[in-house]
Amino acid sequence: MIDKVAWVRLEGGRVLAARSHGKDVFYFPGGKREPGESDLDTLVREVREELAVEIDPTTAAPFGTFEAQAHGQRSGVVVRMTCYTADYRGDLTPSGEIAELAWLDHTDRDRVSPVNQVILDHLLATGRVRGA
């Protein structure tokens, strides 16, 4: 089990996604906890490292936990993604390991990792992202 925390940032019927250098799919910003970190600590640190913005922790709200086969891993390796929404300060800028940012809707489902496909399906079913 790979345990991750992710930011679900929605605007205008689309969700923010990032593609790391050398990767072929997009992911929602976030990552793995460091020892002793809470979900919120991880979210703030990872988003700062990846997108050069500051999450406002007072606005962070649980969005859901989703599981799927981990992209690029052997069969049976599952990723669990605990997701939060939150406001931010600054200008979204790919930094560090991030090559590209994109605003995606459900028509981009084939461009994201399996766990993000599950989240996009949920976003479509609940009317938060645009579909085909």
SULPEQUI-V194348 format. One record per backbone hydrogen bond with DSSP energy under -0.5 kcal/mol. CO is the residue of the C=O (numbers start at 0). NH is the residue of the N-H. If there is no record, write none. Layout:
((CO/NH) (CO/NH))
//
This chain:
((0/2) (1/3) (1/79) (2/32) (3/81) (4/30) (5/7) (5/83) (6/8) (7/9) (8/15) (10/13) (12/129) (13/10) (14/103) (16/101) (17/26) (18/98) (18/99) (19/22) (25/112) (26/17) (28/6) (30/4) (33/36) (37/41) (38/42) (39/43) (40/44) (41/45) (42/46) (43/47) (44/48) (45/49) (46/50) (46/52) (47/51) (49/94) (50/92) (52/54) (53/88) (54/56) (55/58) (56/59) (60/84) (63/82) (65/80) (67/78) (69/72) (73/76) (75/77) (76/69) (77/1) (78/67) (78/80) (79/3) (79/81) (80/65) (80/82) (81/5) (82/62) (82/63) (83/7) (84/60) (86/55) (88/53) (89/91) (94/97) (96/20) (99/18) (101/16) (101/103) (103/14) (104/107) (105/108) (107/110) (108/111) (110/25) (112/116) (113/117) (114/118) (115/119) (116/120) (117/121) (118/122) (119/123) (120/124) (121/125) (122/127) (122/128) (123/126) (129/105))
//
